[in-house]
Structure formats: C-alpha cells, structure tokens
Amino acid sequence: MDRSFWRSGHTPTLLAAFLYFDLSFMVWYLLGPLQIQIAQTLHLTTQQRGLMVATPILAGAVLRVVMGVLSDRIGAKRAGLIGQLIVIAALLTAWQLGFSSMGGALLLGLFLGVAGASFAVALPLASRWYPSQHQGTAMGIAGAGNSGTVLAALFAPTLAAAFGWQNVFGIACIPLVLVLGYYWTCAKDAPTTVKPKTFGDYIKMLGHKDAWWFMFFYSLTFGGFSGFASALPGFFHDQFAFDAKTAGWCTAACVFAGSAMRPLGGVIADRIGGTRSLLSVYAAVTVLIAAAGFNIGGAAGVITLFIGAMLCLGAGNGAVFQLVPQRFSAEIGVMTGLIGMAGGVGGFLLTASLGAIKQGTGSYAAGLWLFACLTALGWISLSQVKAKWRSGWAVATARV
C-alpha cells in the first residue's frame, strides 16, 4: 500500500468507520453463533432457527436505505451515532428482560438490523475522504469491519456456556460503548458537499441497468458471506454433530478468511481490475460450494472448502466496491445503500432457504448446489457485461 493512500484521506475517520462497522457486524451476527443454545431453550425447529438468524440480515438490508438517507441529511457521523445508541439500547433491553419465544427472538433480530445498516454509513463516511484511485483500498479497509462476525463466532458460544446466552447481550455492550466513545471524538465528515438524498433518488437510481447488475453481483458475494456466516454454526452442528463451541470456532475460521480478504480484494481489484477479480471469485466459489454439497473429505474437507469459498467471497466484496465508484461516483451514497440492501437480501434468502431445505429434505446439499448455480450465473452475466463496462464508462479513472 503506497504512501499516497495514507496522505490522501483522514486516517482517524477511516479507523472509526472500521471499528463502528466491526462492532456493529459483531452484534448484527450475534444470533448466528448463539442459535444452537437459543434453539435448544426455545425448542425451535431447523426452519425456525434459520428464520431467526436470517431476520437481522433482512432487517439490516431494508434499514440500509433508511440509514443512507439519514446519513445524507444529517451527516454520516451523526447517523452512525444514532444507530449505535439504538443497538446498545436493544441489547441492554434483551439482557435485562430476555425473551422466551420465537416472537421475542425475531423482535430482537429486527433491532439488530440497525447494526447491519451501519454499512450505509461507515463506507461513505470513509470513502468520501479518498480519491477514486484509492477507493477500492479505502472501502476495503472500512468494509473489513465484517470481521466482527469472527469475534461473535469465537466468543459468543463460549460466553453463553459460561454465563448463559442472555448475558452475552449485556457483555456485548462493553466494547460497543468503548467504540462509541472513539467514534464520537475522532470521526469527521469529509469536507465535501453532499446533496441530501430522498427515497425518490433511490427509486430513480433503479432505472439504471448497471445498478441492478451491481445489486445482483453483491447479493452473491456479500449475500454468500453473510448468509453462510449466519448459517454455518447450525450447519456444522447438524452435519457433523459439533457442539456449539466447536461449531463456532469452525465458523470463525471461515468468517475470518472472508473478512481478511475483503481489503485485499479491494487492493487486488485496484491493480488488475474489478471485473477480472470478480470473474475469478465466481468461478472458484461455484466449484468450492458445489464440492461442499457432495460432503467431499468429511468434516475436515468441508471446513476447508468453506474457508476457501469465504476467502473468495470476501475478495468479491472488495471487488464490487472497487467498481461502484467508477460508474456512480456522484451517487455513491445512494448506490451504497441499494447495493448493501441487495447484499443483505441475498444473505437472508441464503440463510432462510438453507434452513427450509434442510427441514424439507433432511439435507443441506440441495441448498448448497443451488447457491453454486447462482454464482455460476453470476460468472456468465459478468462475462457478458464486462466489455460494455470497459468501453462505456467514460468517468472511470481506475481499472475496470
């Protein structure tokens, strides 16, 4: 990473955006690694368990547009402060009052969706400080906050075993409050004029075909990452009879791979072009997930396949957001919200469908093969549009 990157932006804001995103993703994903203990307490079926862990993903997807509009109107920093306070309040309530039904779990999931909506605030907060040639790197670093899922997968099941899963919600508030303090004092909005966006602007943007392509491509990369991150604890438990702690550690390894690759994916895309990087991602994920559906290599083999797939999906997330500013530099706030929403919807559908397919067929295989078919479709689609993008994006100043 060259020195011009660090001189071109505002490092404290980049770090604040990363930490805000990181801790937000940690709690957004919290029901995933806790699903085994919660399901045992509430006597949930596999399909209900899948819906429970998928609800925060869907709520976060929808709320990203709301947070995007709020960010443009009152500033990204203020929007982030409001989002963090809502999430902390929801966790404290769940800790003190608890819940004893599926309805209560879903209600908490809706509030945790506010944490997932941090995507629409953290990325613009960071990216607006950096020129186009460093967008992939800046958004990759800020977007690496999805590594918060690793923290949840590693520690939530262990803490739940030691203190009870309800108390995990209270414990999670400790780092959230610390990050809130740093964000409050160190983050700054970029000294650029941002025209406030309305919901009508989001509807208008849907008239651009390229916007739909980006939404589709990100629904596969981020949808795959977030969907598997939430589903894998239950998958490892059902498939290989792992206990909650072991399932969480295996999931953490997979999620860490994807999180670590996101910023590298942005750097790689800056150097070789986003479309070339994304094509490689879709090809690799198709093969890896299809092989996992065949249970190749037993537990060790499947875990290795998922680590490889999550590496690729993480790189794909960085690649998509290297491309977005090249096409929609003036509408980056709106596009971040729309693409983030599509990614969340993809994650919800993947998690919920895996649970439903397992409930209906007794196996996860069909769900994995379906996702492999979708990433193959992503490869075919990108192959068709890449030439048009490379020749038609007159405003692009970086590799496409």
Legacy VTK file of the C-alpha trace (Angstrom):
# vtk DataFile Version 3.0
C-alpha trace
ASCII
DATASET POLYDATA
POINTS 400 float
0.000 0.000 0.000
1.727 3.198 -1.151
2.195 6.303 0.968
-0.082 8.389 -1.229
-3.055 6.481 0.155
-2.327 7.495 3.744
-1.688 11.103 2.710
-4.851 11.400 0.645
-7.515 10.873 3.298
-8.282 11.055 7.021
-6.909 8.058 8.914
-8.782 8.624 12.240
-12.087 8.627 10.373
-11.100 5.521 8.421
-10.286 3.756 11.702
-13.510 4.982 13.328
-15.515 3.730 10.345
-13.788 0.350 10.574
-14.385 -0.009 14.330
-18.018 1.095 14.052
-18.581 -1.361 11.225
-16.666 -4.113 13.026
-18.587 -3.976 16.293
-21.879 -3.431 14.503
-21.325 -6.578 12.476
-20.411 -8.427 15.631
-23.820 -7.788 17.194
-25.690 -7.974 13.876
-24.450 -11.542 13.612
-24.812 -12.381 17.307
-27.849 -14.650 16.952
-25.918 -16.836 14.496
-23.337 -18.324 16.879
-25.918 -18.365 19.699
-28.522 -20.179 17.606
-27.795 -23.669 18.957
-28.224 -22.670 22.612
-31.226 -20.427 21.896
-32.910 -23.085 19.749
-32.492 -25.675 22.498
-34.004 -23.321 25.083
-36.941 -22.226 22.893
-37.402 -25.665 21.251
-37.096 -24.308 17.705
-37.183 -26.400 14.537
-34.389 -26.163 11.954
-36.538 -23.904 9.783
-37.420 -21.633 12.717
-33.774 -21.458 13.711
-32.852 -20.462 10.172
-35.527 -17.744 10.140
-34.334 -16.421 13.497
-30.738 -15.932 12.352
-31.863 -14.623 8.946
-34.132 -11.888 10.377
-31.328 -9.458 11.366
-29.884 -9.844 7.862
-33.164 -8.867 6.199
-33.827 -6.035 8.663
-30.333 -4.697 8.080
-30.864 -4.849 4.326
-34.042 -2.765 4.435
-32.707 -0.311 7.005
-29.600 0.400 4.944
-31.644 2.584 2.635
-33.119 4.406 5.630
-29.670 4.923 7.134
-28.338 6.051 3.758
-30.993 8.778 3.529
-30.387 9.781 7.164
-26.639 9.891 6.557
-27.030 12.312 3.656
-29.441 14.553 5.549
-27.738 14.900 8.932
-24.227 13.674 8.105
-22.697 10.232 8.243
-21.177 10.780 11.671
-24.470 11.719 13.325
-26.316 8.891 11.609
-23.717 6.458 12.929
-24.103 7.803 16.461
-27.877 7.320 16.348
-27.503 3.786 15.001
-25.037 2.796 17.714
-27.251 4.153 20.507
-30.298 2.226 19.223
-28.357 -1.040 19.072
-26.891 -0.613 22.555
-30.374 0.108 23.948
-31.809 -3.001 22.266
-29.061 -5.240 23.655
-29.422 -3.839 27.163
-33.177 -4.481 26.997
-32.655 -8.066 25.794
-30.126 -8.586 28.584
-32.379 -7.266 31.324
-35.773 -8.550 30.134
-34.804 -11.528 27.981
-37.218 -13.386 25.682
-38.824 -16.816 25.867
-40.455 -17.218 22.464
-39.720 -17.157 18.761
-41.507 -13.795 18.569
-39.115 -12.252 21.064
-36.104 -13.546 19.140
-37.464 -12.086 15.918
-38.117 -8.718 17.593
-34.536 -8.546 18.803
-33.421 -9.518 15.301
-35.275 -6.536 13.874
-33.421 -4.137 16.178
-30.097 -5.818 15.468
-30.809 -4.979 11.836
-29.880 -1.385 12.716
-26.351 -2.681 13.302
-26.367 -4.285 9.869
-27.418 -0.945 8.389
-24.081 0.510 9.555
-22.833 -0.482 6.109
-24.670 2.502 4.578
-22.949 4.894 6.995
-19.443 3.537 7.598
-18.459 3.092 3.951
-19.493 6.583 2.726
-18.030 8.121 5.895
-14.645 6.669 4.971
-14.751 6.716 1.163
-15.648 10.402 0.794
-12.194 11.289 2.107
-10.355 9.407 -0.681
-9.829 9.943 -4.446
-11.060 7.405 -6.992
-7.705 5.636 -7.426
-7.787 4.669 -3.741
-11.496 3.856 -3.448
-11.005 0.097 -3.569
-8.432 0.206 -0.787
-10.346 2.673 1.426
-13.653 0.877 1.106
-11.894 -2.439 1.550
-10.367 -1.322 4.869
-13.629 0.158 6.136
-15.538 -2.846 4.838
-13.188 -5.225 6.645
-15.354 -4.415 9.640
-17.317 -7.504 8.677
-14.555 -9.236 10.650
-16.754 -8.515 13.662
-18.531 -11.723 12.752
-15.310 -13.530 13.722
-15.470 -12.078 17.238
-19.050 -13.240 17.667
-18.324 -16.727 16.332
-15.256 -17.126 18.545
-16.535 -15.802 21.850
-20.354 -15.842 21.901
-20.824 -19.645 22.279
-18.116 -19.844 24.960
-19.548 -16.909 26.903
-23.035 -18.400 26.562
-21.808 -21.707 28.001
-20.175 -19.908 30.937
-22.742 -17.205 31.732
-25.905 -18.091 29.796
-26.815 -16.809 26.350
-28.963 -13.958 27.686
-25.979 -12.432 29.486
-23.988 -12.362 26.243
-26.168 -9.445 25.132
-25.054 -7.409 28.145
-21.396 -8.354 27.742
-21.505 -7.245 24.096
-22.398 -3.710 25.181
-18.968 -3.190 26.795
-16.934 -2.939 23.550
-19.823 -1.156 21.850
-19.689 1.681 24.368
-15.895 1.961 24.012
-16.109 2.213 20.229
-18.943 4.716 20.530
-16.614 6.951 22.538
-13.815 6.785 19.980
-16.223 7.331 17.082
-17.786 10.325 18.800
-14.446 12.063 19.385
-12.392 11.084 16.302
-14.680 10.589 13.290
-15.247 13.559 10.977
-17.437 14.046 7.949
-15.442 14.753 4.783
-15.266 18.449 3.776
-17.328 17.809 0.673
-20.831 18.940 -0.169
-23.279 16.071 -0.191
-26.675 16.721 -1.706
-29.331 15.198 0.580
-30.925 12.152 -0.993
-34.581 11.187 -0.810
-36.268 7.838 -1.197
-37.200 9.082 -4.669
-33.498 9.211 -5.543
-33.210 5.528 -4.699
-36.200 4.725 -6.892
-34.714 6.813 -9.707
-31.396 5.001 -9.463
-33.205 1.730 -10.096
-33.764 2.994 -13.625
-30.075 2.342 -14.357
-29.387 -1.168 -15.606
-25.873 -1.118 -14.147
-27.357 -0.514 -10.686
-29.259 -3.786 -10.978
-26.135 -5.595 -12.112
-24.212 -4.341 -9.073
-27.057 -5.344 -6.787
-27.127 -8.834 -8.282
-23.362 -9.305 -8.094
-23.218 -8.115 -4.485
-26.195 -10.254 -3.490
-23.968 -13.201 -4.395
-20.703 -12.074 -2.796
-21.906 -10.360 0.371
-25.086 -12.431 0.446
-22.927 -15.534 0.353
-20.598 -14.225 3.047
-23.297 -13.032 5.468
-25.623 -15.937 4.739
-23.012 -18.609 5.371
-21.639 -16.730 8.371
-25.070 -16.987 9.999
-25.927 -20.489 8.784
-22.632 -22.324 9.337
-22.900 -22.779 13.132
-26.159 -24.654 12.637
-24.817 -26.431 9.557
-21.745 -27.769 11.382
-23.898 -28.777 14.351
-26.420 -30.661 12.192
-23.975 -32.096 9.680
-21.155 -33.228 11.952
-22.739 -33.177 15.449
-20.379 -30.415 16.618
-21.256 -28.757 19.925
-21.936 -25.007 19.958
-18.355 -24.077 20.866
-16.731 -26.253 18.184
-19.242 -25.117 15.556
-18.466 -21.517 16.492
-14.714 -21.998 16.160
-15.059 -23.661 12.750
-17.350 -20.867 11.630
-14.884 -18.278 12.948
-12.137 -19.772 10.767
-14.361 -19.485 7.710
-15.528 -15.968 8.527
-12.018 -14.766 9.343
-10.884 -15.872 5.893
-13.599 -13.837 4.188
-13.108 -10.796 6.398
-9.334 -10.724 5.922
-9.722 -10.944 2.167
-12.110 -8.010 1.813
-9.480 -5.238 1.989
-7.075 -7.358 -0.053
-9.851 -7.862 -2.556
-10.102 -4.091 -2.945
-6.337 -3.761 -3.432
-6.281 -6.604 -5.981
-9.194 -5.077 -7.855
-7.409 -1.705 -7.946
-4.442 -3.434 -9.617
-5.984 -5.946 -12.026
-9.489 -4.531 -12.443
-12.695 -5.321 -10.612
-14.300 -7.397 -13.358
-11.303 -9.711 -13.751
-11.138 -10.192 -9.993
-14.872 -10.856 -9.700
-14.879 -13.395 -12.522
-12.225 -15.397 -10.698
-14.263 -15.208 -7.498
-17.446 -16.569 -9.055
-15.632 -19.411 -10.800
-13.869 -20.514 -7.614
-16.945 -20.237 -5.374
-19.032 -22.288 -7.799
-16.571 -25.173 -7.630
-15.950 -24.966 -3.868
-19.581 -24.763 -2.741
-20.680 -27.472 -5.178
-17.957 -29.730 -3.751
-19.118 -28.954 -0.189
-22.594 -30.100 -1.211
-21.112 -33.519 -2.002
-19.542 -33.618 1.508
-16.112 -34.201 -0.001
-13.482 -35.044 2.607
-15.875 -35.291 5.533
-15.798 -32.640 8.243
-12.200 -31.532 7.631
-12.693 -31.391 3.877
-15.946 -29.432 4.045
-14.493 -26.926 6.516
-11.528 -26.416 4.191
-13.860 -25.924 1.232
-15.864 -23.315 3.126
-12.703 -21.482 4.200
-11.692 -21.284 0.540
-15.158 -20.165 -0.535
-15.316 -17.451 2.130
-11.864 -16.216 1.092
-13.183 -15.774 -2.412
-16.450 -14.153 -1.328
-14.523 -11.661 0.809
-12.358 -10.735 -2.163
-15.514 -10.397 -4.246
-16.994 -7.902 -1.785
-13.932 -5.702 -2.180
-14.010 -6.064 -5.968
-17.640 -4.955 -6.290
-16.977 -1.777 -4.357
-13.889 -1.036 -6.394
-16.173 -0.903 -9.427
-19.090 1.067 -7.991
-17.336 4.476 -7.670
-16.037 4.144 -11.233
-19.591 4.056 -12.552
-21.568 6.027 -9.968
-19.063 8.399 -8.354
-21.655 11.144 -7.885
-24.268 8.760 -6.495
-22.042 6.677 -4.227
-24.242 7.221 -1.166
-27.409 6.016 -2.900
-25.628 3.120 -4.554
-24.010 2.030 -1.295
-27.458 1.799 0.274
-29.031 -0.047 -2.650
-26.160 -2.480 -3.137
-25.869 -3.079 0.593
-29.613 -3.770 0.727
-29.286 -6.281 -2.098
-26.404 -7.978 -0.297
-28.474 -8.271 2.863
-31.469 -9.669 0.977
-29.153 -12.233 -0.606
-27.855 -13.235 2.816
-31.381 -13.536 4.220
-32.537 -15.718 1.340
-29.484 -17.964 1.598
-29.788 -18.473 5.366
-33.561 -18.938 5.381
-33.548 -21.241 2.349
-30.794 -23.452 3.769
-32.886 -23.968 6.906
-36.058 -24.614 4.919
-34.335 -27.041 2.529
-32.761 -28.920 5.436
-36.147 -29.096 7.158
-37.858 -30.341 3.986
-35.259 -32.751 2.594
-33.191 -33.728 5.603
-30.022 -32.468 3.884
-28.255 -29.193 3.113
-26.889 -30.469 -0.213
-29.621 -29.086 -2.475
-29.277 -25.635 -0.896
-25.524 -25.585 -1.462
-25.870 -26.711 -5.070
-28.495 -24.028 -5.682
-26.100 -21.340 -4.467
-23.328 -22.791 -6.662
-25.663 -22.494 -9.643
-26.324 -18.847 -8.794
-22.614 -17.977 -8.629
-22.161 -19.730 -11.977
-24.919 -17.474 -13.315
-23.024 -14.512 -11.847
-19.912 -15.537 -13.801
-21.893 -15.832 -17.048
-23.617 -12.489 -16.508
-20.422 -10.589 -15.701
-18.732 -12.118 -18.740
-21.491 -10.613 -20.875
-21.384 -7.068 -19.462
-17.654 -6.537 -18.813
-16.800 -5.409 -22.359
-19.583 -2.830 -22.316
-18.420 -1.543 -18.944
-14.788 -1.198 -20.010
-15.658 0.734 -23.158
-18.610 2.731 -21.865
-17.547 4.111 -18.509
-16.085 7.418 -19.596
-15.811 8.656 -15.998
-13.775 5.698 -14.774
-10.293 6.666 -13.602
-9.196 3.250 -12.329
-9.002 -0.258 -13.767
-12.353 -1.822 -14.667
LINES 1 401
400 0 1 2 3 4 5 6 7 8 9 10 11 12 13 14 15 16 17 18 19 20 21 22 23 24 25 26 27 28 29 30 31 32 33 34 35 36 37 38 39 40 41 42 43 44 45 46 47 48 49 50 51 52 53 54 55 56 57 58 59 60 61 62 63 64 65 66 67 68 69 70 71 72 73 74 75 76 77 78 79 80 81 82 83 84 85 86 87 88 89 90 91 92 93 94 95 96 97 98 99 100 101 102 103 104 105 106 107 108 109 110 111 112 113 114 115 116 117 118 119 120 121 122 123 124 125 126 127 128 129 130 131 132 133 134 135 136 137 138 139 140 141 142 143 144 145 146 147 148 149 150 151 152 153 154 155 156 157 158 159 160 161 162 163 164 165 166 167 168 169 170 171 172 173 174 175 176 177 178 179 180 181 182 183 184 185 186 187 188 189 190 191 192 193 194 195 196 197 198 199 200 201 202 203 204 205 206 207 208 209 210 211 212 213 214 215 216 217 218 219 220 221 222 223 224 225 226 227 228 229 230 231 232 233 234 235 236 237 238 239 240 241 242 243 244 245 246 247 248 249 250 251 252 253 254 255 256 257 258 259 260 261 262 263 264 265 266 267 268 269 270 271 272 273 274 275 276 277 278 279 280 281 282 283 284 285 286 287 288 289 290 291 292 293 294 295 296 297 298 299 300 301 302 303 304 305 306 307 308 309 310 311 312 313 314 315 316 317 318 319 320 321 322 323 324 325 326 327 328 329 330 331 332 333 334 335 336 337 338 339 340 341 342 343 344 345 346 347 348 349 350 351 352 353 354 355 356 357 358 359 360 361 362 363 364 365 366 367 368 369 370 371 372 373 374 375 376 377 378 379 380 381 382 383 384 385 386 387 388 389 390 391 392 393 394 395 396 397 398 399
